[in-house]
Amino acid sequence: MLISPIPHPLRATVRVPGSKSLTNRALIIAALANGMTTIHNALESDDSARCVESLRNLGYVVETLHATSLRVMGLNGRIPKTKAELFVGNAGTAARFLTAMLTLGHGEYIIDGDARMRERPIGDLLDALNQLGIETNCPSGCPPVKIYANGLRGGSAVISGEVSSQFLSGLLIAAPYAQLPVEIILKSELNSKPYVDMTIAVMKDFGVSVEREGYSRFLIAPQRYQAQNDYVIESDASTASYFFAAPAIVGGTVRVENISRDSKQGDIAFLDVLQKMGCEVREENNSILVGAQHASPRSKAKRDAAPLRGIDIDMRDIPDTAQTLAAIAPFANSPTTIRGIASARVKETDRVAAMCNELRRIGVQVEEYSDGLKIYPCDKIRPATIQTYNDHRMAMAFALIGLRAEGITIDNPSCVSKTFPNYFEVLETLRS
């Protein structure tokens, strides 16, 4: 798909889909709750569909009222089926949350995924579950995983936080239904801390509290989730980052509706990154406006360089927005260094390597590190076909470069269906 440059500053308003992270947390928790929950503004995408499909395959009733509203009948911590094989594609949240959830059942369950999911580690979560009395079988340390469930005993577990915060989130979600209190101790620095804060916030929305000591120790007493008549999902902050970033590349302003700086989602902090680079950020009426000033273009083919400052930033807590920053960085007036994203190497693809490969493909000088990269300003972007590695975030982020530079084509654009099936249609609305 060829992305055509926009030859004028932006003046656009968009609305992005519901949060993937909040949708999948709400789905799992609603299934564990006692009674009917209706989830509004749920994400309609491959990842959320895998989660819904898995719950249905386990025997839960999940009704689709319309595309973004789902009704879930919770069974008070009971897993209906005693045997199931679940296929989660490359949905990391579904894989990790369901693995922990299924320990509450009584029977044998298998969780498997696509080729990339079979390369994504889950061993740290299984080690923690083993400490809590659960028997599993996973020779490679990656899916497929077999779970021999007989209820979750509870007790104490030590877990690493270096690979994925989803391991801890999965444990937290399942823990209220253990027979005894569950204590979780982190033995290493936790990556993506805001996602754990999000998990605890959604648990609280459904009536369950977590006692914590920062990000080092968590204690969950036996409790029960309470069904919610109407639970509304915020717009996705990770997805919004592409539209927040567009003015930094093209100029003008973009307003994103149905999201606020008080969002439960950690990726809302990407706005702070844009402010450090020189963008203006303003919140008004449950929407966020981002603007950047550009000199008026002399012609459709040429415009002055964006007045952006390069930055040096640790993105450990917001790694899913690193690709968005990588798309902006070549237009800055000094180098940008992204640190702390070693965990991005075990996402949908090795995102650090992928960013470096594709930036070099378009003529940008890059230095690659074990946990990040350094991106230098580039006066002339080279036309190229961007390889996406079947990673939705590579496609969405690098398409932004084509809004400014001629000749940028996105290979396999359909990979955005993982989280935002109509991304390119919404991106086109920026032209008006």
PyMOL commands that set and color helices and strands:
alter all, ss='L'
color gray80, all
select helices_A, chain A and resi 20-32+46-57+92-104+117-119+123-131+165-177+193-205+237-250+266-277+319-331+342-346+351-361+392-403+413-418+423-431
alter helices_A, ss='H'
color red, helices_A
select strands_A, chain A and resi 2-3+10-14+34-40+62-66+69-75+83-87+106-112+135-137+145-150+155-159+182-186+211-213+217-220+230-232+252-257+280-283+287-292+312-314+336-339+366-369+372-375+384-386+408-410
alter strands_A, ss='S'
color yellow, strands_A
deselect
rebuild
show_as cartoon
